[in-house]
């Protein structure tokens, strides 16, 4: 299959296909190449680090997809825990910015809001 046929179907670019499937003279790719690339793209869309996604996609293309499935299960549990932490951090940040916005609307000065709590961190112990 020629390189220009699939990028839209894969949700990627010609450049990505060239990068991941190699650069043979005619840029022809087999179904296995496309399947590996689809898996890689899917893993990257899950925010799996590139090296890890490439390793899993290559392993699966080589045959031991059952091993990849088990590894992916573990990885996804870890990824969901990380996402839960990130969501909690974003909720906290949202609460803080909403609080600061409310304080500014009420007439507080930015300096007093931004320094709030910082004096305690850097104040000498009594």
Buried (B, 14 or more C-beta within 10 A) or exposed (E): EEBEEBBEEBEBEEEBBBEBBEEEEEBEBEEEBBEBBBBBBBBBEEEBEEEBBBBBBBBBBEEEBEEBEEBBEEBEEEBEEEEEEEEEEEEEEEEEEEEBEEBEEEEEEEEEBEEEEEEEEEEEEE
